[in-house]
Amino acid sequence: MTEHDSNDPLARDIERINVLRDQGRLTGAEADRLIAVLRGAAPAAEIDADSGAAADATAAAAPMSADEPAVAAPQAPLPPERPTPPTPPAPPAPPTAPTPPTTPATRASRARDDMGVPWLVTEMLAADLVVEAKPGIDTPSLRKPVQDATLEREGDGWRLRYRTEWSNWSIFGGRSGGPDRIEVDVPEGMGVELDVKAGDVTVRGVSHVRGRMLAGDLVIDGASFVDVDKKAGDFEARIRPTAGTQRLVAKAGDLDVVLLPGSDVRVSASVKVGDLRIRGEGFKGSRESQGIGHRQSLTLGAGTAELELRLSAGSMTLKTEA
């Protein structure tokens, strides 16, 4: 079976990524990384964790070198001259459940569990997505049917799944000339959790947005709570934080954040390599800095909410809107 066999789900996913690379939607490095994840050569934990825990685990599991000298076993102690009564063994400690690894998704879930927000989870390999909150509706719905897109209820929330069928795809142009565009309306008060590998995403009028993206442009407009981790591509957020601990994290690209009127937040902004610009009125703290490596703490209003903005490489702009 070849990588282009239309009956092989892995081959279809790899071909879709190659289509996006040919169209200039993904760089060669981004495409190679996604393909490695799909094949299992690069575990998801390796992409999500910045601490290098996967490498540490590999080193810990490495066998001892054959040239390393063996350590002699200790000699058994001499028996006591007089027998002593045996000491009863201590009762075994109760088993402790292993602690699962912390990821951006679990951090977001823990931060959001107490708010009682129903979620729409968007599980997509690659597509353009628009999600918009609409008054007067009770359940999310697709504005128009899209082949291979399903919207199903899960517990108190919903899940949007999208996987392409490849029989109608061409490596030169994709199906119908490019990626599908999926448009979803959600009720007011429903949150959106992103699980997107590649594509352009717009979330408009939704109060709570969390999750992660690997590649593509992301626009969030009107949210009051955000917890998003993004790897590559431009990131625009027009938000109104007033409570809780929030975060926007990006690896590479531009991060533009607008704090809407009514925001009440203490901001911690950092850029490892690139520019950091502060614009607008009402901030207490530094106004602007440029160069390599910057960190600033700013307050807007009383600073009730906490917002972490972190960018590894690129340009960050933080401003207020009158």
Steps between C-alpha positions, in 0.01 A plus 500: 500500500642840402472833684250615235261206536158665542385214728773564757400770758866575581582543131201734453610717793858516372380594152285780643803644681700483177220689324523778759878509459467531119246780542735689733268458800769305691878529493708195427603470864141527624382237252782261590419539870131425448580193291740378769222535759256303285752220445581486870864604455443820701265445796243769575660553840819603322314781322295621795763491777773763515688338788671221304340233716483257207876521449561456872283189501697355207830560676371344819397185314836455320681171584832502689807495281674163466831668596363632827644295791254299702459590862580215738207375704525582869602220736225357715528613866611250763215354705462644850638304790157483657183463299271801511126484456392593148358847448153491348497658155346842464163504326532575128429856396178546303559514125530849355344573164752629247480871425412560134726736303389863491425631150344827380169316458498360855609834643208663322257230615604539863465877478155475343337208685346713773328742262244256362554598136379254232765447231514443129819303432633544145709197400652565158810405306494783246222735390389860527258551789265782603311476830258776597269542800138568404215615726178303512636152425531205741741267319795544263441446130687497170400785272537269202579128469867416448610159384670305784401757766285368786349684796393279792394545860743377767379518860422863578684624191554432130782379276577605143708242311644549155698244300522522122434225252770504234335353194413850370831664595778600265855561621504807273185672618320315775125438495315787334823700480601504867421416862139477612350792692290392796263756656330429834251704704498440877269624777608796708675374813653194333880474499719379214790260551742488206680182398622605155812379320499744205274761345370853557258536792272789603301491826265795532270604788582187706559577867744215582771369267764242589712227337785480252600537135810383318504711183285769342360843583267544798262790575307522828252788521301590811601230750511571873708190586783350293750218551659416165832349392604554137812379319532682166311776319356840582280545807251785550288533813246771593405407854345639819658319799343583836560193718709185533844396381531508121773444241585537133819318398655495151823348369556680171315781322338829596285528813267802502280548808237771542347553845142611450322763716411358840815289528631472856826310486862469603710401196833319493645525147823339379676455166813286473611623156323793334313821574259591778285810449249653741234737362193679629381671816452384855801274552706530815856399412736514203372623166732352237815298451672340201788258458586145601343373818243709686277459802251754632228510764208734440169568669173620350229596748529338842678193361238245612574246225845366416609462138825339389617585147801298384666496157816312411586666168323781318333832573253563783271803520280572801259791486172634636193596302316819591 
